[in-house]
Amino acid sequence: MPAVEAWLLGGPADGRIAHIEVDDDGSLPHAIVLPQSGAYLGAREHPSQSVQHRYLRCAGDVDPPTFRYDGPVPHHQ
């Protein structure tokens, strides 16, 4: 599937470029969900599960396409 580069603003991936898959007609999705896991300190053998975070595409023709942070995705979604 084709992909484009887009900027992510705010949140755990702030200012980073990410590859985002597009639809068959080349359209970007309105929202993307990215898993994020961070460093941890402690005596556990395994890190906690990653948390998914949602980014929404900014309105207008921004080049490169830009998504703003919308917050973590609740566990039940």
Stockholm file with secondary structure:
# STOCKHOLM 1.0

chainA/1-77         MPAVEAWLLGGPADGRIAHIEVDDDGSLPHAIVLPQSGAYLGAREHPSQSVQHRYLRCAGDVDPPTFRYDGPVPHHQ
#=GR chainA/1-77 SS CCEEEEEEESSTTTTCEEEEECCTTSCCCSEEEEEECCCCCSSCSSCCCCEEEEEEECSSCCSSCEEEEEEECCTTC
#=GC SS_cons        CCEEEEEEESSTTTTCEEEEECCTTSCCCSEEEEEECCCCCSSCSSCCCCEEEEEEECSSCCSSCEEEEEEECCTTC
//
